[in-house]
Amino acid sequence: MLHINNLSYRIEGKPIFENATAGIPTGHKVGLVGRNGAGKTTLLKLITGELSAEDGSIFTPKTSRIGYVAQEAPGGPVTLIDWVLEADSERADLLAEAETATEPDRIAEIQIRLADIDAHSAPARAARILSGLGFDQDAQNRPCSEYSGGWRMRVALAAVLFLEPEILLLDEPTNYLDLEGTMWLETYLSGYPHTILMVSHDRELLNRAVSHILHLDQGRLALYTGGYDTFEETVREKQRLNLKLRKKQDDERRHIQSYIDRFRAQATKAKQAQSRIKALARMKPIAAQLEDRVVPFLLPNPKKTFASPLIQLEEASAGYEPGKAILSGLNLRLDADDRIGLLGANGNGKSTFAKLIAGRLKPQSGKRRGSEKIIVGFFAQHQMDDLPDNTTPYDHMVERMPDATEAQRRSKLGTIGFSFEKSDTKAKHLSGGEKARLLLALAAFHAPHLLILDEPTNHLDVDSREALVRAIADYEGAVILISHDRHLIEASCDRLWLVDQGNVTPYDGDMDAYRDMLLKLRGGGRGKKQSRTNGQAGPGNNDVITPAQDKAEQRRMAAAQRSAIAPLRKEVVRHEKQMAKIQKQIDMIDQKLADTTLYERFPDAARTLGADRGKLAKQLTSCEDAWLTASDAFERAQSDKS
């Protein structure tokens, strides 16, 4: 059992843990969740001994090995498969000793131990894990130095999984994976035979691969049974109950206090008043619900609409070197309200296709049709590393709003979640989530007709990801989404396109069908499916997983609702513009009429201006009535949607 007892820890005087206690039984698979900055990674470091607690203790069985992905990615000339195999130092040492051992007893001991740890099947097991994480046989035999940092972190993850420690600690393991690697990992972890404690913001992974949720909130830990959806509903119910109890208690306190205030000075009631004072003092107040609300993402809608298709590819090919096309024979159309999820392993050309659609990459052959006036917003994960360290969010607003006042720029920053203080914070001091929020706002700043999102969720917590789902649903332009977050794709996309073998084609199946196909190609994790007991959640638990057909129906309904709401929204905006135009004309007339000498010098002009103002006032009243009617219809439609 992993037991955390009365744990306390501070960083620069700020309490991260205060008497935090939790017990994780052996074999449980637990997802560790909490807001960004709550201390999840700190807890993992305390468990490994990298950090020392100020007070309290963390107990793990002495015989249990703790596995944690190394911060340093592997490099050098060693091949991927050899690096993973060498992670098992006992196996490596025994094999080396077996080459030189001469004493029969020692040779027998070595061979028995090698059989006990299943050493001879280790290469096949290591290869299966690497394959699941996206490395084919050829890639496994190439040196680590040939791969970028993200791919090397996959190798580091493979090494920890290969070791199969009794306590496996994972910190955002999907950050360096594509959707395909994430799907394989959730299957692998669901059959893992030992204890897992995993930090993740991936809702689907937390529903499918874990049996419990450990919630870190305000320095305390609470363990919940079930996946993330079950945990979320339990917390909501707890919040609702707390609010009801608090209201009831506040009413009772007010009643007692009013009695005390009324009868305190009366001798005949003094005794009763004193008893109520004591009762009031004993009444322990229920803590107010301190819920940090996530600032919504705002994706401004296109100011001008274009007829479909928005963009069309005809026998197009794309690449970076002449005569070496990465994608070819592309015949696709993107409509003005499409929601497209791109599937396909990293390296197959998803980013190349996104650049071609965006117009950042010209076709080597064939045609890309689309108006030059189409505005494209592009969010790419690598942009986070390209943000100049010493620039602030306010600097970016100055660049995009050169003629605006400081108040207008700071107001804009406030709407996207940056307070006065945060808006002057240099990029190097912003969190990953804050950088992602800033870049997303900059990508959508000019109200694009097409928004391309390439891994937008890597540094967003679960609630922020849900806010992004809602923003995409409300956005009226087209969206192309590349993400390893399956929940985001299922909740936001109406269609799926598969990038594979140098082409991009519509994929007719749903995400479950794609997952099944993928696991057949990469191997289904650990092989034979493990039995699940003690209420543990897994891929076969229908109480936790929402059926794919239900989600597909939800996506179709969301698309239909967007289509129904869009004309109502446009009608509201049209009336608002008309009202602003009329009000501007009235203001101009009022300025002229404010001149008291006008009536003496130009009485006819003054009378004409007065008559014109009266007509405009009637038009404004009529327009306001129409705006109220349109707004009411729009709000009712939105209520029906929610």
Stockholm file with secondary structure:
# STOCKHOLM 1.0

chainA/1-642         MLHINNLSYRIEGKPIFENATAGIPTGHKVGLVGRNGAGKTTLLKLITGELSAEDGSIFTPKTSRIGYVAQEAPGGPVTLIDWVLEADSERADLLAEAETATEPDRIAEIQIRLADIDAHSAPARAARILSGLGFDQDAQNRPCSEYSGGWRMRVALAAVLFLEPEILLLDEPTNYLDLEGTMWLETYLSGYPHTILMVSHDRELLNRAVSHILHLDQGRLALYTGGYDTFEETVREKQRLNLKLRKKQDDERRHIQSYIDRFRAQATKAKQAQSRIKALARMKPIAAQLEDRVVPFLLPNPKKTFASPLIQLEEASAGYEPGKAILSGLNLRLDADDRIGLLGANGNGKSTFAKLIAGRLKPQSGKRRGSEKIIVGFFAQHQMDDLPDNTTPYDHMVERMPDATEAQRRSKLGTIGFSFEKSDTKAKHLSGGEKARLLLALAAFHAPHLLILDEPTNHLDVDSREALVRAIADYEGAVILISHDRHLIEASCDRLWLVDQGNVTPYDGDMDAYRDMLLKLRGGGRGKKQSRTNGQAGPGNNDVITPAQDKAEQRRMAAAQRSAIAPLRKEVVRHEKQMAKIQKQIDMIDQKLADTTLYERFPDAARTLGADRGKLAKQLTSCEDAWLTASDAFERAQSDKS
#=GR chainA/1-642 SS CEEEEEEEEEETTEEEEEEEEEEECTTCEEEEECCTTSSHHHHHHHHHTSSCCSEEEEECCTTCCEEECCSSCCCSSSBHHHHHHHTCHHHHHHHHHHHHCCCHHHHHHHHHHHHHTTGGGHHHHHHHHHHHTTCCHHHHTSBGGGSCHHHHHHHHHHHHHHHCCSEEEEESGGGGCCHHHHHHHHHHHHTCSSEEEEECCCHHHHHHSCSEEEEEETTEEEEEESCHHHHHHHHHHHHHHHHHHHHHHHHHHHHHHHHHHHHTTCGGGHHHHHHHHHHHHHCCCCCCCCCCCCCCCCCCCCSSCCCSCSEEEEEEEEEEETTEEEEEEEEEEECTTCEEEEECCTTSSHHHHHHHHHTSSCCSEEEEECCTTCCEEEEETTHHHHSCTTCCHHHHHHHHCTTSCHHHHHHHHHHTTCCHHHHTSCGGGSCHHHHHHHHHHHHTTTCCSEEEEESTTTTCCHHHHHHHHHHHHHCCSEEEEECSCHHHHHHHCSEEEEEETTEEEEECSCHHHHHHHHHHHHCCTTSSCCCCCTTCCCTTCTTTSCCHHHHHHHHHHHHHHHHHHHHHHHHHHHHHHHHHHHHHHHHHHHHHHTCTTHHHHCHHHHHHHHHHHHHHHHHHHHHHHHHHHHHHHHHHHHHHHC
#=GC SS_cons         CEEEEEEEEEETTEEEEEEEEEEECTTCEEEEECCTTSSHHHHHHHHHTSSCCSEEEEECCTTCCEEECCSSCCCSSSBHHHHHHHTCHHHHHHHHHHHHCCCHHHHHHHHHHHHHTTGGGHHHHHHHHHHHTTCCHHHHTSBGGGSCHHHHHHHHHHHHHHHCCSEEEEESGGGGCCHHHHHHHHHHHHTCSSEEEEECCCHHHHHHSCSEEEEEETTEEEEEESCHHHHHHHHHHHHHHHHHHHHHHHHHHHHHHHHHHHHTTCGGGHHHHHHHHHHHHHCCCCCCCCCCCCCCCCCCCCSSCCCSCSEEEEEEEEEEETTEEEEEEEEEEECTTCEEEEECCTTSSHHHHHHHHHTSSCCSEEEEECCTTCCEEEEETTHHHHSCTTCCHHHHHHHHCTTSCHHHHHHHHHHTTCCHHHHTSCGGGSCHHHHHHHHHHHHTTTCCSEEEEESTTTTCCHHHHHHHHHHHHHCCSEEEEECSCHHHHHHHCSEEEEEETTEEEEECSCHHHHHHHHHHHHCCTTSSCCCCCTTCCCTTCTTTSCCHHHHHHHHHHHHHHHHHHHHHHHHHHHHHHHHHHHHHHHHHHHHHHTCTTHHHHCHHHHHHHHHHHHHHHHHHHHHHHHHHHHHHHHHHHHHHHC
//
